[in-house]
Amino acid sequence: MVQFSKRVPADGTDAVGAILKAAADPKIISFAGGLPAPELFPVREMKAAVDAAFDEHGQEVMQYGAAKGVTALRQLILKHVQEKENVHGEVDNVLVTTGSEQVLDLVGKALVDPGDVVLVEQPTYLCALDVFKSYGARFVSVAMDDDGMRMDALEAALKANPQAKLIYTVPNFQNPTGRTMPAERRQKLAELASQYDVTVLEDNPYGEIRFAGQHVPAVKSFDKDGHVFYMSTFSKTLAPGFRLGWVVAPKEVVDKLTVLKQSADLHTDNLAQYAVVEFFKHNDVDAHVKEISDLYGKRKQLMIEGMKKYFPSSVKYTNPEGGMFLWVEVPGVDDTVAVFKECLKNNVAFVPGDPFFAGQAEPGAFRLNYSNMEEDKIEEGLKRLGDTLKKVVADK
């Protein structure tokens, strides 16, 4: 009999995977996945970029590469975060990874020992919970409001857990809630990290996809002493299949993460790295991202209008200024998975909120995705969902 390590989940099940598999039936209108809109993938332009990468760097593309990443891409990332997020540094502060998921894994491996406290938003990104849990993290959830993580609750958690190793936050259009943390909280977060000598991992995969409101500088932009690591990805703006992420952190941290990365995959795919460099050279990336933002903004607005029209009046939901998700709360529900199963019978799907909580789940909460749903299906899907919710609420 195989003796698995303690990192492998004891029950061996993938609850979210099962939900997404169930929602993949073509008869079902699914708001469950977290996928970008494929019709906006720049296929033709990226094909040209790949050709240019082979023309300019054919041998380098096909050879082993540096674990930290292609220098030209690291320089591009550094310029990008300086212009977009007011995050400054040197090339040695940048590590290219195989998707942003690898940043989570490397940081977890580097910082978290069994029993170490990791502070997380309540709710938070479920894959981050899975990664940190695999290294033995003990989670402490920090309450949120409509403006994201509450700083009074964070400071109370830091006082109660003075040995906390890590604070994990998604401050822009958070997954799963769509909430955005205002600048004054970000500044306070950086100050608390310094005061309590704890690392912040700022995860910003969605920040460029803003269709309303004003840009808010990164938490990292308020960091004065290297307590904040900034991570992001090209998955939401260019191509998730390329698996390109990155982290900006102090050089000594990047060096440690690089050693860990070498033992995982040696280096990230060279072709994808060179192709992105060439894509940026020859295309208006800002115009491309605006096209994405405009489409997602349109789809989000259709979602809001549909929920107002079809959902019970007692249901609450967020109204994001960007990103890909919104969060729904249905008062009086005891079992969200049961509601999910009822919705499947009505050929509509969402992701129940339970996996997004490190501790006790909030009953009746679930996530909806609007980025990957065609406009002509949104209203019908919300009508089906609303019909089910009305039945659930009426039965209470």
Contacts in CASP RR format, 6 or more apart in sequence:
PFRMAT RR
TARGET T0000
AUTHOR 0000-0000-0000
METHOD contacts of the structure
MODEL  1
MVQFSKRVPADGTDAVGAILKAAADPKIISFAGGLPAPELFPVREMKAAV
DAAFDEHGQEVMQYGAAKGVTALRQLILKHVQEKENVHGEVDNVLVTTGS
EQVLDLVGKALVDPGDVVLVEQPTYLCALDVFKSYGARFVSVAMDDDGMR
MDALEAALKANPQAKLIYTVPNFQNPTGRTMPAERRQKLAELASQYDVTV
LEDNPYGEIRFAGQHVPAVKSFDKDGHVFYMSTFSKTLAPGFRLGWVVAP
KEVVDKLTVLKQSADLHTDNLAQYAVVEFFKHNDVDAHVKEISDLYGKRK
QLMIEGMKKYFPSSVKYTNPEGGMFLWVEVPGVDDTVAVFKECLKNNVAF
VPGDPFFAGQAEPGAFRLNYSNMEEDKIEEGLKRLGDTLKKVVADK
6 136 0 8 1.000
7 134 0 8 1.000
7 135 0 8 1.000
7 136 0 8 1.000
15 354 0 8 1.000
15 355 0 8 1.000
16 126 0 8 1.000
16 351 0 8 1.000
16 355 0 8 1.000
19 32 0 8 1.000
19 340 0 8 1.000
19 349 0 8 1.000
19 351 0 8 1.000
19 352 0 8 1.000
20 32 0 8 1.000
20 33 0 8 1.000
20 351 0 8 1.000
22 28 0 8 1.000
22 344 0 8 1.000
22 349 0 8 1.000
23 30 0 8 1.000
23 32 0 8 1.000
23 33 0 8 1.000
23 344 0 8 1.000
23 349 0 8 1.000
24 30 0 8 1.000
25 347 0 8 1.000
27 347 0 8 1.000
28 344 0 8 1.000
28 347 0 8 1.000
28 348 0 8 1.000
28 349 0 8 1.000
29 347 0 8 1.000
29 348 0 8 1.000
29 349 0 8 1.000
29 373 0 8 1.000
29 377 0 8 1.000
29 380 0 8 1.000
29 381 0 8 1.000
29 384 0 8 1.000
30 348 0 8 1.000
30 349 0 8 1.000
30 373 0 8 1.000
31 348 0 8 1.000
31 349 0 8 1.000
31 350 0 8 1.000
31 368 0 8 1.000
31 369 0 8 1.000
31 370 0 8 1.000
31 373 0 8 1.000
31 381 0 8 1.000
31 385 0 8 1.000
32 349 0 8 1.000
32 350 0 8 1.000
32 351 0 8 1.000
32 369 0 8 1.000
33 351 0 8 1.000
33 369 0 8 1.000
33 372 0 8 1.000
34 324 0 8 1.000
34 325 0 8 1.000
34 369 0 8 1.000
34 371 0 8 1.000
34 372 0 8 1.000
35 240 0 8 1.000
35 369 0 8 1.000
35 371 0 8 1.000
35 372 0 8 1.000
36 235 0 8 1.000
36 236 0 8 1.000
36 240 0 8 1.000
36 292 0 8 1.000
36 324 0 8 1.000
36 371 0 8 1.000
36 372 0 8 1.000
37 292 0 8 1.000
37 295 0 8 1.000
37 296 0 8 1.000
37 371 0 8 1.000
37 372 0 8 1.000
38 372 0 8 1.000
40 288 0 8 1.000
40 291 0 8 1.000
40 292 0 8 1.000
40 295 0 8 1.000
41 239 0 8 1.000
42 238 0 8 1.000
42 279 0 8 1.000
42 283 0 8 1.000
42 288 0 8 1.000
45 279 0 8 1.000
45 282 0 8 1.000
45 283 0 8 1.000
46 238 0 8 1.000
46 239 0 8 1.000
46 275 0 8 1.000
46 279 0 8 1.000
48 278 0 8 1.000
48 282 0 8 1.000
49 275 0 8 1.000
49 276 0 8 1.000
49 278 0 8 1.000
49 279 0 8 1.000
49 282 0 8 1.000
49 283 0 8 1.000
50 271 0 8 1.000
50 275 0 8 1.000
50 278 0 8 1.000
52 275 0 8 1.000
52 278 0 8 1.000
52 281 0 8 1.000
52 282 0 8 1.000
53 61 0 8 1.000
53 271 0 8 1.000
53 274 0 8 1.000
53 275 0 8 1.000
53 277 0 8 1.000
53 278 0 8 1.000
54 61 0 8 1.000
54 271 0 8 1.000
56 274 0 8 1.000
56 278 0 8 1.000
57 274 0 8 1.000
60 70 0 8 1.000
60 270 0 8 1.000
60 274 0 8 1.000
61 270 0 8 1.000
61 271 0 8 1.000
61 274 0 8 1.000
62 270 0 8 1.000
63 270 0 8 1.000
64 266 0 8 1.000
64 267 0 8 1.000
65 266 0 8 1.000
65 267 0 8 1.000
65 270 0 8 1.000
66 267 0 8 1.000
67 258 0 8 1.000
67 261 0 8 1.000
67 262 0 8 1.000
67 266 0 8 1.000
67 267 0 8 1.000
68 74 0 8 1.000
68 94 0 8 1.000
68 95 0 8 1.000
68 96 0 8 1.000
68 254 0 8 1.000
68 258 0 8 1.000
69 95 0 8 1.000
69 96 0 8 1.000
69 267 0 8 1.000
69 268 0 8 1.000
69 273 0 8 1.000
70 96 0 8 1.000
70 270 0 8 1.000
70 273 0 8 1.000
70 274 0 8 1.000
70 277 0 8 1.000
71 91 0 8 1.000
72 274 0 8 1.000
72 277 0 8 1.000
73 96 0 8 1.000
73 244 0 8 1.000
73 273 0 8 1.000
73 274 0 8 1.000
73 276 0 8 1.000
73 277 0 8 1.000
74 91 0 8 1.000
74 94 0 8 1.000
74 95 0 8 1.000
74 96 0 8 1.000
74 246 0 8 1.000
75 91 0 8 1.000
76 276 0 8 1.000
76 277 0 8 1.000
76 280 0 8 1.000
77 94 0 8 1.000
77 96 0 8 1.000
77 246 0 8 1.000
77 248 0 8 1.000
78 89 0 8 1.000
78 90 0 8 1.000
78 91 0 8 1.000
78 93 0 8 1.000
78 94 0 8 1.000
78 248 0 8 1.000
81 87 0 8 1.000
81 218 0 8 1.000
81 230 0 8 1.000
81 232 0 8 1.000
81 248 0 8 1.000
82 88 0 8 1.000
82 89 0 8 1.000
84 208 0 8 1.000
85 204 0 8 1.000
85 217 0 8 1.000
85 218 0 8 1.000
85 220 0 8 1.000
85 221 0 8 1.000
85 230 0 8 1.000
86 217 0 8 1.000
86 218 0 8 1.000
86 221 0 8 1.000
87 218 0 8 1.000
87 220 0 8 1.000
87 221 0 8 1.000
87 230 0 8 1.000
87 248 0 8 1.000
89 248 0 8 1.000
90 251 0 8 1.000
92 251 0 8 1.000
92 254 0 8 1.000
93 248 0 8 1.000
93 249 0 8 1.000
93 250 0 8 1.000
93 251 0 8 1.000
93 254 0 8 1.000
94 246 0 8 1.000
94 247 0 8 1.000
94 248 0 8 1.000
94 254 0 8 1.000
95 246 0 8 1.000
95 247 0 8 1.000
95 249 0 8 1.000
95 254 0 8 1.000
95 257 0 8 1.000
95 258 0 8 1.000
95 261 0 8 1.000
96 244 0 8 1.000
96 245 0 8 1.000
96 246 0 8 1.000
96 268 0 8 1.000
96 273 0 8 1.000
97 103 0 8 1.000
97 106 0 8 1.000
97 244 0 8 1.000
97 245 0 8 1.000
97 246 0 8 1.000
97 247 0 8 1.000
97 261 0 8 1.000
97 268 0 8 1.000
98 243 0 8 1.000
98 244 0 8 1.000
98 245 0 8 1.000
98 265 0 8 1.000
98 268 0 8 1.000
98 269 0 8 1.000
99 233 0 8 1.000
99 235 0 8 1.000
99 243 0 8 1.000
99 244 0 8 1.000
99 245 0 8 1.000
99 268 0 8 1.000
100 203 0 8 1.000
100 205 0 8 1.000
100 231 0 8 1.000
100 232 0 8 1.000
100 233 0 8 1.000
100 235 0 8 1.000
100 245 0 8 1.000
100 246 0 8 1.000
101 127 0 8 1.000
101 131 0 8 1.000
102 245 0 8 1.000
102 261 0 8 1.000
102 264 0 8 1.000
102 265 0 8 1.000
103 201 0 8 1.000
103 203 0 8 1.000
103 231 0 8 1.000
103 245 0 8 1.000
103 246 0 8 1.000
103 247 0 8 1.000
104 127 0 8 1.000
104 128 0 8 1.000
104 131 0 8 1.000
104 132 0 8 1.000
104 201 0 8 1.000
104 203 0 8 1.000
104 231 0 8 1.000
105 131 0 8 1.000
105 264 0 8 1.000
106 247 0 8 1.000
106 257 0 8 1.000
106 260 0 8 1.000
106 261 0 8 1.000
106 264 0 8 1.000
107 166 0 8 1.000
107 201 0 8 1.000
107 229 0 8 1.000
107 247 0 8 1.000
107 257 0 8 1.000
108 131 0 8 1.000
108 132 0 8 1.000
108 135 0 8 1.000
108 137 0 8 1.000
108 166 0 8 1.000
109 135 0 8 1.000
109 260 0 8 1.000
110 253 0 8 1.000
110 256 0 8 1.000
110 257 0 8 1.000
110 260 0 8 1.000
111 165 0 8 1.000
111 166 0 8 1.000
111 199 0 8 1.000
112 118 0 8 1.000
112 132 0 8 1.000
112 135 0 8 1.000
112 136 0 8 1.000
112 137 0 8 1.000
112 165 0 8 1.000
112 166 0 8 1.000
113 135 0 8 1.000
113 136 0 8 1.000
113 165 0 8 1.000
114 135 0 8 1.000
114 136 0 8 1.000
115 136 0 8 1.000
115 137 0 8 1.000
115 138 0 8 1.000
116 136 0 8 1.000
116 137 0 8 1.000
116 138 0 8 1.000
116 163 0 8 1.000
116 164 0 8 1.000
116 165 0 8 1.000
116 166 0 8 1.000
117 137 0 8 1.000
117 138 0 8 1.000
117 139 0 8 1.000
117 140 0 8 1.000
117 161 0 8 1.000
117 163 0 8 1.000
117 164 0 8 1.000
117 165 0 8 1.000
117 166 0 8 1.000
118 132 0 8 1.000
118 137 0 8 1.000
118 138 0 8 1.000
118 139 0 8 1.000
118 140 0 8 1.000
118 164 0 8 1.000
118 165 0 8 1.000
118 166 0 8 1.000
118 167 0 8 1.000
118 168 0 8 1.000
119 139 0 8 1.000
119 140 0 8 1.000
119 141 0 8 1.000
119 142 0 8 1.000
119 154 0 8 1.000
119 157 0 8 1.000
119 158 0 8 1.000
119 161 0 8 1.000
119 164 0 8 1.000
119 166 0 8 1.000
119 167 0 8 1.000
119 168 0 8 1.000
119 198 0 8 1.000
120 128 0 8 1.000
120 129 0 8 1.000
120 132 0 8 1.000
120 139 0 8 1.000
120 140 0 8 1.000
120 141 0 8 1.000
120 142 0 8 1.000
120 167 0 8 1.000
120 168 0 8 1.000
120 358 0 8 1.000
121 141 0 8 1.000
121 142 0 8 1.000
121 144 0 8 1.000
121 148 0 8 1.000
121 149 0 8 1.000
121 168 0 8 1.000
121 169 0 8 1.000
121 170 0 8 1.000
121 174 0 8 1.000
122 141 0 8 1.000
122 142 0 8 1.000
122 143 0 8 1.000
122 144 0 8 1.000
122 357 0 8 1.000
122 358 0 8 1.000
122 359 0 8 1.000
123 144 0 8 1.000
123 176 0 8 1.000
123 177 0 8 1.000
123 327 0 8 1.000
123 353 0 8 1.000
123 356 0 8 1.000
123 357 0 8 1.000
123 362 0 8 1.000
123 365 0 8 1.000
124 141 0 8 1.000
124 168 0 8 1.000
124 170 0 8 1.000
124 174 0 8 1.000
124 176 0 8 1.000
124 356 0 8 1.000
124 357 0 8 1.000
124 358 0 8 1.000
125 168 0 8 1.000
125 170 0 8 1.000
125 174 0 8 1.000
125 175 0 8 1.000
125 176 0 8 1.000
125 203 0 8 1.000
125 356 0 8 1.000
126 176 0 8 1.000
126 355 0 8 1.000
126 356 0 8 1.000
128 168 0 8 1.000
128 203 0 8 1.000
129 139 0 8 1.000
129 355 0 8 1.000
129 356 0 8 1.000
129 358 0 8 1.000
132 139 0 8 1.000
132 166 0 8 1.000
132 168 0 8 1.000
133 139 0 8 1.000
137 166 0 8 1.000
139 358 0 8 1.000
139 359 0 8 1.000
140 157 0 8 1.000
140 160 0 8 1.000
140 161 0 8 1.000
140 164 0 8 1.000
140 358 0 8 1.000
141 357 0 8 1.000
141 358 0 8 1.000
141 359 0 8 1.000
142 149 0 8 1.000
142 150 0 8 1.000
142 153 0 8 1.000
142 154 0 8 1.000
142 157 0 8 1.000
143 149 0 8 1.000
143 150 0 8 1.000
143 153 0 8 1.000
144 150 0 8 1.000
144 177 0 8 1.000
144 179 0 8 1.000
146 179 0 8 1.000
146 318 0 8 1.000
147 179 0 8 1.000
147 180 0 8 1.000
147 181 0 8 1.000
147 182 0 8 1.000
147 185 0 8 1.000
148 171 0 8 1.000
148 174 0 8 1.000
148 177 0 8 1.000
148 179 0 8 1.000
148 180 0 8 1.000
148 181 0 8 1.000
148 185 0 8 1.000
149 169 0 8 1.000
149 171 0 8 1.000
149 181 0 8 1.000
149 185 0 8 1.000
149 189 0 8 1.000
151 185 0 8 1.000
151 188 0 8 1.000
151 189 0 8 1.000
151 192 0 8 1.000
154 167 0 8 1.000
154 189 0 8 1.000
154 192 0 8 1.000
155 192 0 8 1.000
157 164 0 8 1.000
158 164 0 8 1.000
158 192 0 8 1.000
158 196 0 8 1.000
158 198 0 8 1.000
162 196 0 8 1.000
164 196 0 8 1.000
164 198 0 8 1.000
165 198 0 8 1.000
165 199 0 8 1.000
166 198 0 8 1.000
166 199 0 8 1.000
166 200 0 8 1.000
166 201 0 8 1.000
167 189 0 8 1.000
167 193 0 8 1.000
167 198 0 8 1.000
167 199 0 8 1.000
167 200 0 8 1.000
167 201 0 8 1.000
168 200 0 8 1.000
168 201 0 8 1.000
168 203 0 8 1.000
169 181 0 8 1.000
169 189 0 8 1.000
169 200 0 8 1.000
169 201 0 8 1.000
169 202 0 8 1.000
169 203 0 8 1.000
169 219 0 8 1.000
170 203 0 8 1.000
170 204 0 8 1.000
170 205 0 8 1.000
170 206 0 8 1.000
171 180 0 8 1.000
171 181 0 8 1.000
171 186 0 8 1.000
171 202 0 8 1.000
171 204 0 8 1.000
171 216 0 8 1.000
171 218 0 8 1.000
171 219 0 8 1.000
172 180 0 8 1.000
172 181 0 8 1.000
172 204 0 8 1.000
172 206 0 8 1.000
172 207 0 8 1.000
172 210 0 8 1.000
172 216 0 8 1.000
172 322 0 8 1.000
172 323 0 8 1.000
173 179 0 8 1.000
173 180 0 8 1.000
173 206 0 8 1.000
173 207 0 8 1.000
173 209 0 8 1.000
173 210 0 8 1.000
173 320 0 8 1.000
173 321 0 8 1.000
173 322 0 8 1.000
173 323 0 8 1.000
173 324 0 8 1.000
173 325 0 8 1.000
174 180 0 8 1.000
174 325 0 8 1.000
175 205 0 8 1.000
175 206 0 8 1.000
175 324 0 8 1.000
175 325 0 8 1.000
175 367 0 8 1.000
176 325 0 8 1.000
176 327 0 8 1.000
176 351 0 8 1.000
176 353 0 8 1.000
176 356 0 8 1.000
176 367 0 8 1.000
177 318 0 8 1.000
177 325 0 8 1.000
177 326 0 8 1.000
177 327 0 8 1.000
177 367 0 8 1.000
178 318 0 8 1.000
178 320 0 8 1.000
178 322 0 8 1.000
178 323 0 8 1.000
178 325 0 8 1.000
178 326 0 8 1.000
178 327 0 8 1.000
179 318 0 8 1.000
179 320 0 8 1.000
179 327 0 8 1.000
180 216 0 8 1.000
180 320 0 8 1.000
180 321 0 8 1.000
180 322 0 8 1.000
181 189 0 8 1.000
181 216 0 8 1.000
181 219 0 8 1.000
182 216 0 8 1.000
183 216 0 8 1.000
183 217 0 8 1.000
186 216 0 8 1.000
186 217 0 8 1.000
186 218 0 8 1.000
186 219 0 8 1.000
186 221 0 8 1.000
186 222 0 8 1.000
187 222 0 8 1.000
189 200 0 8 1.000
189 219 0 8 1.000
189 222 0 8 1.000
190 200 0 8 1.000
190 219 0 8 1.000
190 220 0 8 1.000
190 222 0 8 1.000
190 223 0 8 1.000
190 224 0 8 1.000
190 227 0 8 1.000
190 228 0 8 1.000
191 222 0 8 1.000
192 198 0 8 1.000
193 199 0 8 1.000
193 200 0 8 1.000
193 223 0 8 1.000
193 227 0 8 1.000
193 228 0 8 1.000
194 223 0 8 1.000
194 224 0 8 1.000
194 225 0 8 1.000
194 227 0 8 1.000
197 227 0 8 1.000
198 227 0 8 1.000
199 227 0 8 1.000
199 228 0 8 1.000
199 229 0 8 1.000
200 219 0 8 1.000
200 223 0 8 1.000
200 227 0 8 1.000
200 228 0 8 1.000
200 229 0 8 1.000
201 229 0 8 1.000
201 231 0 8 1.000
202 218 0 8 1.000
202 219 0 8 1.000
202 220 0 8 1.000
202 228 0 8 1.000
202 229 0 8 1.000
202 230 0 8 1.000
202 231 0 8 1.000
203 231 0 8 1.000
203 232 0 8 1.000
204 218 0 8 1.000
204 230 0 8 1.000
204 231 0 8 1.000
204 232 0 8 1.000
205 232 0 8 1.000
205 233 0 8 1.000
205 235 0 8 1.000
205 236 0 8 1.000
206 236 0 8 1.000
206 322 0 8 1.000
206 323 0 8 1.000
206 324 0 8 1.000
207 232 0 8 1.000
207 322 0 8 1.000
207 323 0 8 1.000
208 236 0 8 1.000
208 237 0 8 1.000
208 289 0 8 1.000
208 293 0 8 1.000
209 236 0 8 1.000
209 237 0 8 1.000
209 289 0 8 1.000
209 292 0 8 1.000
209 293 0 8 1.000
209 296 0 8 1.000
209 322 0 8 1.000
209 323 0 8 1.000
209 324 0 8 1.000
210 293 0 8 1.000
210 321 0 8 1.000
210 322 0 8 1.000
210 323 0 8 1.000
211 293 0 8 1.000
211 294 0 8 1.000
211 296 0 8 1.000
211 297 0 8 1.000
211 300 0 8 1.000
211 321 0 8 1.000
211 322 0 8 1.000
212 297 0 8 1.000
212 321 0 8 1.000
212 322 0 8 1.000
213 321 0 8 1.000
218 230 0 8 1.000
219 228 0 8 1.000
219 230 0 8 1.000
220 228 0 8 1.000
220 229 0 8 1.000
220 230 0 8 1.000
220 248 0 8 1.000
222 228 0 8 1.000
226 249 0 8 1.000
226 250 0 8 1.000
229 247 0 8 1.000
229 248 0 8 1.000
229 249 0 8 1.000
229 253 0 8 1.000
230 247 0 8 1.000
230 248 0 8 1.000
230 249 0 8 1.000
231 245 0 8 1.000
231 246 0 8 1.000
231 247 0 8 1.000
231 248 0 8 1.000
232 245 0 8 1.000
232 246 0 8 1.000
233 244 0 8 1.000
233 245 0 8 1.000
233 246 0 8 1.000
234 242 0 8 1.000
234 244 0 8 1.000
234 245 0 8 1.000
234 276 0 8 1.000
235 241 0 8 1.000
235 242 0 8 1.000
235 243 0 8 1.000
235 244 0 8 1.000
235 245 0 8 1.000
236 292 0 8 1.000
236 323 0 8 1.000
236 324 0 8 1.000
237 285 0 8 1.000
237 288 0 8 1.000
237 289 0 8 1.000
237 292 0 8 1.000
238 244 0 8 1.000
238 276 0 8 1.000
238 279 0 8 1.000
239 272 0 8 1.000
242 269 0 8 1.000
242 272 0 8 1.000
242 275 0 8 1.000
242 276 0 8 1.000
243 268 0 8 1.000
243 269 0 8 1.000
243 272 0 8 1.000
244 268 0 8 1.000
244 269 0 8 1.000
244 272 0 8 1.000
244 273 0 8 1.000
244 276 0 8 1.000
245 268 0 8 1.000
247 254 0 8 1.000
247 257 0 8 1.000
249 257 0 8 1.000
261 267 0 8 1.000
279 285 0 8 1.000
293 322 0 8 1.000
296 322 0 8 1.000
296 323 0 8 1.000
296 324 0 8 1.000
296 370 0 8 1.000
296 371 0 8 1.000
297 322 0 8 1.000
297 370 0 8 1.000
298 375 0 8 1.000
299 370 0 8 1.000
299 371 0 8 1.000
299 373 0 8 1.000
299 375 0 8 1.000
299 378 0 8 1.000
300 319 0 8 1.000
300 320 0 8 1.000
300 322 0 8 1.000
300 326 0 8 1.000
300 370 0 8 1.000
302 370 0 8 1.000
302 375 0 8 1.000
302 378 0 8 1.000
302 379 0 8 1.000
303 326 0 8 1.000
303 368 0 8 1.000
303 370 0 8 1.000
303 378 0 8 1.000
303 382 0 8 1.000
304 317 0 8 1.000
304 319 0 8 1.000
304 326 0 8 1.000
306 378 0 8 1.000
306 379 0 8 1.000
306 382 0 8 1.000
306 383 0 8 1.000
307 315 0 8 1.000
307 317 0 8 1.000
307 328 0 8 1.000
307 382 0 8 1.000
309 379 0 8 1.000
309 382 0 8 1.000
310 382 0 8 1.000
310 383 0 8 1.000
310 385 0 8 1.000
310 386 0 8 1.000
310 387 0 8 1.000
311 317 0 8 1.000
311 328 0 8 1.000
311 382 0 8 1.000
311 385 0 8 1.000
311 386 0 8 1.000
311 389 0 8 1.000
311 390 0 8 1.000
312 330 0 8 1.000
312 386 0 8 1.000
312 389 0 8 1.000
312 390 0 8 1.000
312 393 0 8 1.000
314 330 0 8 1.000
314 331 0 8 1.000
314 393 0 8 1.000
315 328 0 8 1.000
315 329 0 8 1.000
315 330 0 8 1.000
315 331 0 8 1.000
315 389 0 8 1.000
315 393 0 8 1.000
316 328 0 8 1.000
316 329 0 8 1.000
316 331 0 8 1.000
317 326 0 8 1.000
317 327 0 8 1.000
317 328 0 8 1.000
317 329 0 8 1.000
317 368 0 8 1.000
318 326 0 8 1.000
318 327 0 8 1.000
319 326 0 8 1.000
320 326 0 8 1.000
323 371 0 8 1.000
324 369 0 8 1.000
324 370 0 8 1.000
324 371 0 8 1.000
324 372 0 8 1.000
325 367 0 8 1.000
325 368 0 8 1.000
325 369 0 8 1.000
325 370 0 8 1.000
326 367 0 8 1.000
326 368 0 8 1.000
326 370 0 8 1.000
327 365 0 8 1.000
327 366 0 8 1.000
327 367 0 8 1.000
327 368 0 8 1.000
328 350 0 8 1.000
328 365 0 8 1.000
328 366 0 8 1.000
328 367 0 8 1.000
328 368 0 8 1.000
329 362 0 8 1.000
329 364 0 8 1.000
329 365 0 8 1.000
330 339 0 8 1.000
330 364 0 8 1.000
330 365 0 8 1.000
330 366 0 8 1.000
330 389 0 8 1.000
330 392 0 8 1.000
330 393 0 8 1.000
331 364 0 8 1.000
331 393 0 8 1.000
332 363 0 8 1.000
332 364 0 8 1.000
332 393 0 8 1.000
332 396 0 8 1.000
333 339 0 8 1.000
333 363 0 8 1.000
333 364 0 8 1.000
333 392 0 8 1.000
333 396 0 8 1.000
334 363 0 8 1.000
334 364 0 8 1.000
335 363 0 8 1.000
336 352 0 8 1.000
336 353 0 8 1.000
336 354 0 8 1.000
336 361 0 8 1.000
336 363 0 8 1.000
336 364 0 8 1.000
336 365 0 8 1.000
336 366 0 8 1.000
337 352 0 8 1.000
337 354 0 8 1.000
339 352 0 8 1.000
339 364 0 8 1.000
339 366 0 8 1.000
339 388 0 8 1.000
339 389 0 8 1.000
339 392 0 8 1.000
340 349 0 8 1.000
340 350 0 8 1.000
340 352 0 8 1.000
340 366 0 8 1.000
342 388 0 8 1.000
342 391 0 8 1.000
342 392 0 8 1.000
343 349 0 8 1.000
343 350 0 8 1.000
343 384 0 8 1.000
343 385 0 8 1.000
343 388 0 8 1.000
346 384 0 8 1.000
346 385 0 8 1.000
346 387 0 8 1.000
346 388 0 8 1.000
347 384 0 8 1.000
348 381 0 8 1.000
348 384 0 8 1.000
348 385 0 8 1.000
348 388 0 8 1.000
350 366 0 8 1.000
350 367 0 8 1.000
350 368 0 8 1.000
350 385 0 8 1.000
351 366 0 8 1.000
351 367 0 8 1.000
351 369 0 8 1.000
352 365 0 8 1.000
352 366 0 8 1.000
353 361 0 8 1.000
353 362 0 8 1.000
353 364 0 8 1.000
353 365 0 8 1.000
353 366 0 8 1.000
353 367 0 8 1.000
354 361 0 8 1.000
356 365 0 8 1.000
356 367 0 8 1.000
370 378 0 8 1.000
END
